Amino acid sequence: LLAAVSPATTGLSAAILSLWWRRRFGGESFGGLGSVFLKVLALSLLAGLPAWLVVKAGFIDAAAHPYLEALYAIGASGACFGLIFVLLSRHIIPELIRPILQKAGPLGRRLLR
């Protein structure tokens, strides 16, 4: 229950603060946010499916090594999701991913090409 309440409370507080900001300062700062949100959601779903499949492939015996399997699941799915998300983002939302990749060092700059 706590695992669901904490993110819900955080989301609710962010929504309330956003509505307060919009009422006080205007909605210009939120222009285009809806389309960017939908693009990021679509990219996350596209990148999440292969990441989920990598984990479900089950390369490690869960009964014998549960901690090793958990470590593999976190690492493999994170790497798969991250790589696919960054590569798709370069083409679909370059204005959002460019500043992040520029600060990511040599690997980030290589992914910018």
ABEGO torsion letter per residue (X at the ends): XAAAAAAAAAAAAAAAAAAAAAAAAEAAAABGAAAAAAAAAAAAAAAAAAAAAAAAAGABBAAABAAAAAAAAAAAAAAAAAAAAAAAAAAABAAAAAAAAAAAEAAAAAAAX
